[in-house]
Amino acid sequence: MNTNLLIIYIRNSRDIYALTEWLQNALLKKVNRGLTPSVEYLANCSTMKKIVRMAAKMLSDQDHKTATKQEKEQAAKEHAIYIIGCVEYLANNK
């Protein structure tokens, strides 16, 4: 349940979007150099951890709910899949 709320905060927060956009651009540069992105690597990078931490804080402040470690990990993986999909689309449609 809280995973869905975390995803909503991740995709609809301006501050988090700025970090996501930066992460997409950094990953796009690596993909253009020949790197194949990994969901596990991206879900565990420091920027993704910061994104999830910000979303969890919003969840706590606004909904008075606490996300578990598993919910945070699931949200990070889902957001990593979303970012990789966007990067692959951008790389293939240049």
Secondary structure in CASP SS format (residue, H / E / C, confidence):
PFRMAT SS
TARGET T0000
AUTHOR 0000-0000-0000
METHOD secondary structure of the structure
MODEL  1
M C 1.00
N H 1.00
T H 1.00
N H 1.00
L H 1.00
L H 1.00
I H 1.00
I H 1.00
Y H 1.00
I H 1.00
R H 1.00
N H 1.00
S C 1.00
R H 1.00
D H 1.00
I H 1.00
Y H 1.00
A H 1.00
L H 1.00
T H 1.00
E H 1.00
W H 1.00
L H 1.00
Q H 1.00
N H 1.00
A H 1.00
L H 1.00
L H 1.00
K H 1.00
K H 1.00
V H 1.00
N H 1.00
R C 1.00
G C 1.00
L C 1.00
T C 1.00
P C 1.00
S C 1.00
V H 1.00
E H 1.00
Y H 1.00
L H 1.00
A H 1.00
N C 1.00
C C 1.00
S H 1.00
T H 1.00
M H 1.00
K H 1.00
K H 1.00
I H 1.00
V H 1.00
R H 1.00
M H 1.00
A H 1.00
A H 1.00
K H 1.00
M H 1.00
L H 1.00
S H 1.00
D H 1.00
Q H 1.00
D H 1.00
H C 1.00
K C 1.00
T C 1.00
A C 1.00
T C 1.00
K H 1.00
Q H 1.00
E H 1.00
K H 1.00
E H 1.00
Q H 1.00
A H 1.00
A H 1.00
K H 1.00
E H 1.00
H H 1.00
A H 1.00
I H 1.00
Y H 1.00
I H 1.00
I H 1.00
G H 1.00
C H 1.00
V H 1.00
E H 1.00
Y H 1.00
L H 1.00
A H 1.00
N H 1.00
N C 1.00
K C 1.00
END
